């Protein structure tokens, strides 16, 4: 048997595999499943960031003041990723209230 026989046979098999609808259905199903998983992960990340923003903002609002570090931490690690992933305006409203707080505790009299 010569090399052309093996090359022709291998090419026929590859064309059969890549040309079959079953193969492409398999690839499409895997891609769809991966996209759905990524969507679910994104949804969970948005939810976790929202809860973190909400808890942090309520804590600071109750305290009555927020240091620049407090605001920077919320913004950098929670708020910006939350917005980038498509978070809505509820967290933004809370965060804006926190940014309006005094940046140091009131003096005790």
N, C-alpha and C positions, 0 to 999 in steps of 0.2 A: 504494500500500500504506500502510495506516495503522499507527500505533504499536502498537496492540493485537496485530496480526499478529506483529510482531517480539517483543513481550513474551511472547506465548503460545508462540511457537516456542522462545525461549530457555528458558522455564520447562520446556517438554517435554524439551529436551535435558538440562537440569540434573537433572530428576527421573530421566531415563533413566540418567545417569551415576551419581548418588548412590544410586539404587535397585538398581543392578546388583550381582550377587554377585561379579563379577570385580573391580570397583572395591574392594569391602570386603575381598576376598581379598588384593588388592595391598597395601592399607593394613595389614592384619593381618600379612602376611609382612614388610613393612618394619619394623613395630614389634617383631616377634619377633627379627629380625636385629639390631636396635639393642639390645634387651635382652640378647641373647647376647653381643654385643660388650662391653657394659658389665660383664657378669658376668666375662668373660675379663680385662678391664682390672682389675677389682677383685681377681681371683685373682692376677694378676701383682703388683699393688701390695702385697698381703698377703705374697707370697713375698719381694719385695724388702725390705720392712720387717723380716720375720723374719730374713733373712740379715744385714741391718744390725745388728739387735739382737744376734744370735748373735755376729757378729764383734766388735762393740764390747764385749760382756760378757766374752767369752773373753780379749780383750786386757787389760781391766781386772782380771779375776780373776788372770791370769798376772802382772800388775804388782803386785798385792797391795793396791792402794788406789785409791779413786775420789774425785775432787774433787766438790764440790757441783755445779759446772758440768758435769762429765762426766755425772752422774746426770740433771741437768735436761735436757741435750741429748738423751740417749737417751729420756727420758720424753716430752718435748714433741714431738720431731720423728719418733720412730719408734714408741715403745710405745703412746702414746695413739691415734694413727691406726690402728695395727695392731689394737688391741682394738676400736676403733669399726667396723672393716671385718670383724670376726668372727674375728680370730686366736685360736688356741687357747692352752692354758696352758704350752706348752713355753717360749716366750719369757718368760712371766711368772715361771717358776721361775728362769731365769737372771738376770732383772732383779732379782728379790728377793735373790739371792745378792750381786749387785753393790751393792745398797743397804745391805747389812750390812758392807761393807768399811770400813776406816778411811778418813777423808776427807783424809788427807795422808800423805805417805811416811814410813816409819819413820825415826827419827833414826839417822844413821850413828855408830857408836861407834869 
